[in-house]
């Protein structure tokens, strides 16, 4: 709900015929790595963006800029779905936005271009 069922990376809100949203809550720090189930450790992403995020091909900076790994398997059509300014759409309330600790974990332990 913090993201209004909208993908933070693409800005798309897709609802299927049954009224279900196609967005998923992606953990920033994975549960397997002791990441908590909390809104600050999550981001709403479409299924495709979620898969790319979990595999380390996309990540976020502390100011919510979307970074793409050099090795990301993104065809041009998919790349065009990302905003031109590469800024993720996060909740207006700071209390609901991704926490820097989790973002740093994702960049340093999951993201393919760890020097970023």
DAJOJO-V66674 format. One line per field, one symbol per residue. psi: psi as a letter, one per 30 degrees, with the letter a starting at -180 (. if undefined). burial: b if it has 24 or more other ideal C-beta (glycine too) atoms within 12 Angstrom, else e. Layout:
# DAJOJO-V66674
psi=???
burial=???
This chain:
# DAJOJO-V66674
psi=efghhkkfefgkjkklfggkkglljkkejkefhgklilefglkklleeeeeeeeggfkaklfggkkkkkegkhjleeeeffkkefgkljlkekffflkkeeeeeeeeffekeiff.
burial=ebbebbbbbbbbeeeeeeeeeebbbbbbbeeeeebeeebbbbbbbbebbbebbbebbbbbeeebebbbbeebebeeeeeebbeeeeebbbeeeeeebbbeebbebbbeebbbeeeb
